[in-house]
C-alpha cells in the first residue's frame, strides 16, 4: 500500500522529469500536396483536414505551420498533365520545382523535403518507367530519370531529397548524381523500408496516384518479411543514405525498433494516410478519445525508435502540445 501511494505521489510531482519518452513539435515533418492554379484548397474526402492546394495556398499554409512551431514539410506534386515517364517531375518548371522555389523565396526558414518518385506524375500510376514485357517497373531505366529528378529538386532549392520508389540502387545513384553536380551536402532521407501496404489507400486519393494496372508489390516490401526489411535499410545506409525510414509506421513498430538497434543513422517513420484516416473517422464518430489516442500513437513511434515523424496529425499534435497535452 505504501509503495503504491508513494508511486502515485511521485507521478504527480516528477512525471516530467522521469518520463522516458517525449514528443516535441520539432519531431515532425508535415506533408503538403501541391498543384498548379490559384486559390485552390480542396479537402480530400477520405482524409478530413488534408487538402490539395495551389502554390499560393501552400505559402499561406507554411505561415500557419510556423505559428505552430512546425518548420519542416515534405512536398508531393500533382501535375496538370501526366505521361508514361512522368515528364513533369523532370522539368525545372514542373510543379515541385516551382513550388520549392516559391516556398524558399517566401519562407527561407522553412525546411523543404521533396518526395522523389514518379507515381504522381505517370499516367499509369507506377513509380517509374514501365517494362511493357513484364508489366512492372524497369529498375535501371527508372534510376536514370530519378537522378535527373534529384538534380531538378536540388537546383530549385530543396533542403533534403526523399526517394520513395524503392528502386534497387537508388541511394547510390542519387548520391553520385548529386555529388557530381555540386550538391555534396544535400542530405538524402531514404524510404529505405517501404512495405506494399493496404494502408496507402487515402494517399492515392489526394495524390491521384492509383496504379492503372497491377500493384507495387514487385518493388515494395512484403509485409511478412522481417529480415529482408531490416536488410533493405542497412543496404541504403551503406549506399550513403543520411536518414532511414519505415513506411507505414503503426503496424511495423517492431521493424522500426530492430533497424534502430542496427544503425547509427537517424530513423524516420511515415504515419501514413490509412493510419490517419482510421483515427480521424473514429474520432469523428466518438469511438475514441481522439486527442489521447493520437498522442499515444505518436509516443509509440518515438518509443520504438523514431527520431522523425512524418504525419498528417502534425498540426493537431502541435496544438495539443501548446495546450500542455502530453
Number of C-alpha atoms within 10 A of each C-alpha: 6 7 8 9 10 10 12 13 12 12 14 9 10 12 12 12 8 10 9 8 13 13 21 14 19 15 19 26 25 21 21 19 20 26 23 19 12 11 12 17 18 13 14 16 13 20 20 14 14 20 20 21 24 21 25 18 18 24 19 12 14 21 17 13 19 14 11 18 17 22 20 21 20 20 22 23 29 26 21 12 11 19 12 15 21 26 17 24 29 23 16 16 14 19 24 32 24 18 27 23 18 18 22 18 13 14 16 12 12 19 17 24 25 28 23 25 26 31 25 26 29 26 19 23 24 27 29 28 23 19 12 9 6 8 10 20 20 17 20 16 13 22 22 16 20 26 20 17 26 28 24 20 26 20 14 19 22 26 19 21 23 24 23 23 27 23 21 16 14 24 28 18 18 25 22 15 19 21 13 11 12 11 15 12 11 16 19 23 24 29 27 32 27 25 25 18 17 10 21 17 16 21 19 16 15 24 21 17 21 21 17 11 11 13 14 19 13 12 19 18 21 15 16 9 11 14 11 14 22 21 15 19 25 19 16 23 20 11 17 18 24 18 22 29 27 26 27 23 28 19 14 17 21 14 21 28 18 16 26 21 10 12 14 11 15 15 24 29 29 23 24 21 23 19 20 19 21 13 20 20 16 13 16 12 10 10 10 15 12 17 16 12 13 21 19 13 17 23 18 18 26 23 17 21 23 25 20 20 25 22 25 24 24 24 19 16 23 22 14 17 16 13 9 8 12 17
